[in-house]
Each structure stands twice: as C-alpha cells, then as structure tokens.
C-alpha cells in the first residue's frame, strides 16, 4: 500500500516563510518613522483644536 503522506524532494523548502518574520528586520526603521508622523499629526490636531 502507498502512504497518504505527500512526498518531498530534497531541494524543496520544508517550511514556508512567516509573514511576521519577514517584517521584523525593518522594524528599527519603520517604528521611528511612524512614531514621528503620529506625533506630527497629534500636534497638528492639538493646535487646530486650540
């Protein structure tokens, strides 16, 4: 009898790349930029409301 498990070739990747792990190296650049934009927008709203 044949086994129901799929067969893998030696050159095939065993695990797909995780989406979160692909974003992690960009965090030191993205987080300060997004923080700066957020602070600018909050300051603009505070000045506009005053």
C-alpha positions in Angstrom: 0.0 0.0 0.0 1.1 3.5 -0.6 1.4 6.0 2.2 -1.0 9.1 2.1 1.8 11.4 3.2 3.0 13.8 0.5 6.5 13.2 -0.8 9.1 15.9 -0.7 12.0 16.4 -3.0 15.5 17.1 -1.4 15.6 20.6 -2.8 12.2 21.7 -1.6 11.8 24.1 1.4 10.4 22.4 4.4 8.6 25.4 5.9 7.1 28.5 4.2 8.4 31.9 5.3 6.3 33.5 8.0 5.0 37.0 7.2 5.8 38.4 10.6 9.4 37.2 10.5 9.9 38.9 7.1 8.8 42.3 8.5 10.9 42.1 11.7 14.2 43.4 10.2 12.5 46.6 9.0 11.1 47.5 12.5 14.1 49.7 13.6 13.4 51.9 10.6 9.7 51.8 10.4 8.8 52.3 14.0 10.6 55.7 14.5 9.2 57.0 11.2 5.6 56.1 12.1 6.1 57.5 15.6 7.3 60.8 14.1 4.4 61.0 11.7 2.0 60.2 14.5 3.4 62.9 16.8 3.2 65.4 14.0 -0.4 64.6 13.4 -1.3 64.7 17.1 0.4 68.1 17.4 -1.4 69.4 14.3 -4.7 68.3 15.8 -4.0 69.9 19.2 -3.0 73.2 17.5 -6.0 73.1 15.3 -8.4 72.4 18.2 -6.9 75.2 20.4 
